[in-house]
Every structure is written in C-alpha cells, then in structure tokens.
Amino acid sequence: MNGDRPGHALVLGAGMAGVLAAHVLARHVDTVTLVDRDVLPDTAEHRRGVPQGRHAHLLWSNGARIIEALLPGTTDRLLAAGARRIGFPEDLVTLTTQGWQHRFPATQFAVLCSRPLLDLVIRRQALGHGRITVRQSTEVLELTGAGGRVTGALVSTDGGAPTRLAADLVVDATGRASRLRPWLEGLGLPAPEEDVVDAGIGYSTRLFAAPPGATAGFPAVNVASDHEVGRPGRFGVVYPLEGGRWIATLSVTRGAELPTREEDFLGFAERLRHPIVADLLRTAEPLTPVFVSRSTGNRRRYPERLPEWPEGLLVLGDSLTGFNPVYGHGMSAAARCAAALDEQLGRDEPVGTHRIQAAISAVVDDPWILAATTDVGYVDCRTRATDPRLLGMDIQQRLGFARAIGSRSIRSPEICEVVTDVMSLNRPQSELGSNRFLSLTRTAELHPELTGPPLRPEELAIVDLDPRSLRSGPDVPLVRG
Ligand SMILES: Cc1cc2nc3c(=O)[nH]c(=O)nc-3n(C[C@H](O)[C@H](O)[C@H](O)COP(=O)(O)OP(=O)(O)OC[C@H]3O[C@@H](n4cnc5c(N)ncnc54)[C@H](O)[C@@H]3O)c2cc1C
C-alpha cells in the first residue's frame, strides 16, 4: 500500500481487535479475509484462543460507544441477552486503594456480561458484511513480503500444507502472543521497540449461581489492592453475568499467592482488605472449577517509531499494546484502534501504512500510561521502558499525584466525574493536569470518609446479609451524594 486504497485486506486473528478491524476494513476495501486458528463458536461458549474469556470482563463506556457507533444495536442486543449496564460510580461498591468510594450518581457506565456472550454478539454484528470471508482453523505461520513491503501471509488450514494468502494490506491482530517480531525478522525487517511494565498479575476465577434477584438488583463489587503499604497487590471482584450468575475474579501482583484450588478461593477472598467478596460468595453456589491466567503485564510496541515500517502492514489490539486487565481497558483500546483505522481509511487523501499506524498507536497512549503508571508502583514490578514518563522522578511525581487525586475522587462527586471520565477513556488523561482540574482538587467539598461498604438496606436484603455483620457498623452513613 503506497497511499493507494487496498483491494484485499487480510486480518490475522479474530479476537475483539481483529473482528472490529475486519468490519471497518469492509467499508473501505473490496474484500477482507479474516483468519483464526480456532473454530469460532455459534453460541456463547469459551474458546481456546481467548483464554481470558474465563475471567471477569467489563466493557467501559468509551469502548461500548465506539462499538455501538460502528455496529448500531449492539448494546441493546447485549442487554436483551442478559448483559447489565452498570452506572459508574453509583452501581459499583468499591474499596479503592484510598478507601470506600461514595456512590455518587452515575456519570459513566460499563457493560458487564460473560466474555463469550460479548464476543458472540459483536462477531455476529460485525462479520455479516458480504465482503468479509472468515477462514477458521487456519494458523498464520509467517508473513510474506519483499523489498520492505508485506504482501500477505503463509497459513495452514486444519494443519494442512502451508498456502500463501496474498493481500494489499495485512493487519496483525493476533493478540498478546503475536509473533510479529520473528515474522518481521523473517523478512529481514527490524522489529519495533517494546516497553514492558509487568507487575506479575495473576487471575483466578470461578462462576457462581447468584441469589435470586442479585444480578439485576445488587451492585457490582470491587475490592482493590493494598499495594501502597509495600505488600504485593491482592484484589477481588464480583460482577453480575447473564443467566443469574456471578463471576468472581481474584487477582494478585507478583509476590502474593494466587488461589488456584477450589478450597483456597473463599479463604483468599476473606483475607482481602474487606471480606465483602467472601460474604457474598457464601450466599452463592459455585458452578465451575477455578480458572487461572497469568502473564498479563503491560506491553507496548512502537511500530510508529520505525522510519522503515513496512508498507502493507498494520498492528493493533493486544498485539500492539496489552494492558494489565485490572483496569478493563483492552477491549476499549481495540475499539479505539478500529475507529482510528476507519478514520484514516476514510480520508479523502489516501495515506500510507506508516501514517495509519501512527494514528492507531496514538489512541492506545492514554490507556497505556494510565495502567503503566499505576503498575510501576507495585512491589517487584518488572519495568523495561523507553517511555520517559515511566522513568526517574517523573514516575514518583505521577504516583504521588495519582494518590492525591484518588483520595479526593472517592469523596467528591465533581472530582469523581472527571476521574471516571478519564478512567473510562472518555476524556484524555491530560485533563488531570489541566488548570481547571487542579483548581477543582483544591476547592471541591469532600464528603465524609466512608468506613464500610456503602450498601443500601434493600440490596443487603437481596443477598440476605445482616448489615451488622459488615464492618461498616449500622451507625455509618450508608449512601451519600
Ligand atoms: C485475564 C484478562 C482479563 C481481561 N479483562 C478485560 C476487561 O475487563 N475489559 C477489557 O476491556 N479488556 C480486558 N482484557 C483485555 C481484552 O481481553 C483484550 O484486550 C481484547 O480482547 C483485545 O484482544 P485482541 O483481539 O487484540 O487479542 P486476543 O483476544 O488475544 O485475540 C487474538 C486472536 O488471534 C488468534 N490467533 C493468535 N495467534 C494466531 C495465529 N498464529 N494464527 C491464527 N490465529 C491466531 C487467537 O485465536 C485469537 O482469536 C482482559 C485480558 C485478560 C488477559
């Protein structure tokens, strides 16, 4: 692609990033081929190529809005299939690192459901276009190309003999395990620089039958880590799922032991900074064994920095930047990549792949710096970074600033609104350094600190929990704001 519009685009990987990219490409090119080594299920079931699909997922409003704009009707289809739209911060009971968050009226939202349901609904919406051909059970072996240009890929279907798929544009969306580096090296091309900020996150998840009414009438629950006291992080969430289920995900940073056995699950939840997760799970019935995932550090590639980035190749989604999943940014980042691709291909003046890649890389910067900055603060986080914002004094200042904002955000609706906009990727993170926001942090009135989970009596009744058994005590204001 030298500024000409591509006739045939080949998308490698049919995860969230690949599916959205294929949909967008179908608006601009003659034909699109989407390949994946898995068989893509016709029902909302787990598949091997998306191991993270076993764990709690939250689609932030920024990603949900982009997907809705690309694929109108997606949100309604998800809700009709049992997904829940959670208002933030109102419908989340969360113990942040700085304390309990007041349940101020919602200013943003997230969609909660199982990952297989999300993938199924979005895939059905996205891949219906007649220009898209899906090749399943097809493994990408290497890229093909010559003269600094990528011209296709070598693939094998059902383990058969390798065949060549030619394309004017190849999009790598093969996720965290992308073999982009060896593929480029195989073509005699340099690989992009890479930053890694790896807090050693581990995830452990189990599904439960929730008490009747709980998935619709009880808030999502989150207990964040206590890493600021110099110990490894330990977290827990309970989210509602379709089918009257709860998904409970427990997670750790490097140095803390992840509960991998059924008999350890509840005990770990009990020892979080507050036992609310364990209290809830005791009211529910386990439906599955414990599923475990590791290697979920932040990793960013910088293809846009290479002056000789090959024509005909783009990289997006987790293959471009993978995030610590605790922040729930990966799918929204994939959606942002697709929207950036759409915008670039829709320009009156056709542009080369280096420029398109630069535009795609720019939209992952906010989620990258939000996640990487926080994770650098964890005990024994392994950092190998070229990003100057993650080095030296700068990072200490950023961490101190984040702590100061966090402690006010949980107590001020005005500050919380801006922070929630930034965390949900609806406002640029640079907003947090604006004069307007800095002045707000000095002048905003703070609500009293909460000393326990702000649960309403009617919510406690749903799960049959006695308010006195919660550490808040009955004399603590339950909900303010
Ligand atoms: C534990 C965990 C929890 C997460 N929670 C959230 C969350 O709450 N919210 C959120 O927004 N994000 C979350 N994420 C991130 C999110 O899952 C991803 O960012 C998002 O799905 C985009 O992924 P992707 O499509 O780029 O890659 P993937 O989902 O990894 O998809 C890659 C695809 O490529 C295929 N593939 C790979 N190699 C080959 C090959 N050689 N040949 C053919 N096919 C191949 C795979 O089969 C797969 O289908 C979480 C991630 C993890 C690990």
The ligand as an ORCA input file, in Angstrom:
! r2SCAN-3c Opt
* xyz 0 1
  C      -7.423    -12.038     32.303
  C      -7.834    -10.918     31.397
  C      -8.934    -10.132     31.711
  C      -9.301     -9.074     30.879
  N     -10.336     -8.259     31.243
  C     -10.678     -7.222     30.440
  C     -11.754     -6.362     30.782
  O     -12.390     -6.493     31.826
  N     -12.057     -5.340     29.925
  C     -11.371     -5.127     28.763
  O     -11.697     -4.192     28.034
  N     -10.350     -5.925     28.420
  C      -9.985     -6.959     29.222
  N      -8.955     -7.776     28.861
  C      -8.234     -7.493     27.598
  C      -9.019     -7.965     26.379
  O      -9.371     -9.320     26.512
  C      -8.205     -7.737     25.094
  O      -7.520     -6.534     25.168
  C      -9.126     -7.669     23.896
  O      -9.880     -8.828     23.810
  C      -8.381     -7.466     22.567
  O      -7.679     -8.602     22.286
  P      -7.163     -8.941     20.816
  O      -8.307     -9.166     19.905
  O      -6.147     -7.940     20.435
  O      -6.389    -10.309     21.072
  P      -6.942    -11.740     21.502
  O      -8.195    -11.645     22.264
  O      -5.790    -12.429     22.138
  O      -7.286    -12.442     20.107
  C      -6.264    -12.909     19.275
  C      -6.874    -13.878     18.263
  O      -5.842    -14.291     17.373
  C      -5.874    -15.683     17.206
  N      -4.500    -16.089     16.901
  C      -3.386    -15.887     17.654
  N      -2.293    -16.341     17.013
  C      -2.724    -16.837     15.833
  C      -2.058    -17.443     14.721
  N      -0.722    -17.627     14.693
  N      -2.808    -17.858     13.674
  C      -4.165    -17.694     13.663
  N      -4.846    -17.121     14.684
  C      -4.126    -16.695     15.751
  C      -6.413    -16.234     18.517
  O      -7.031    -17.499     18.339
  C      -7.422    -15.148     18.904
  O      -8.689    -15.393     18.356
  C      -8.560     -8.824     29.693
  C      -7.464     -9.630     29.377
  C      -7.084    -10.639     30.227
  C      -5.863    -11.451     29.874
*
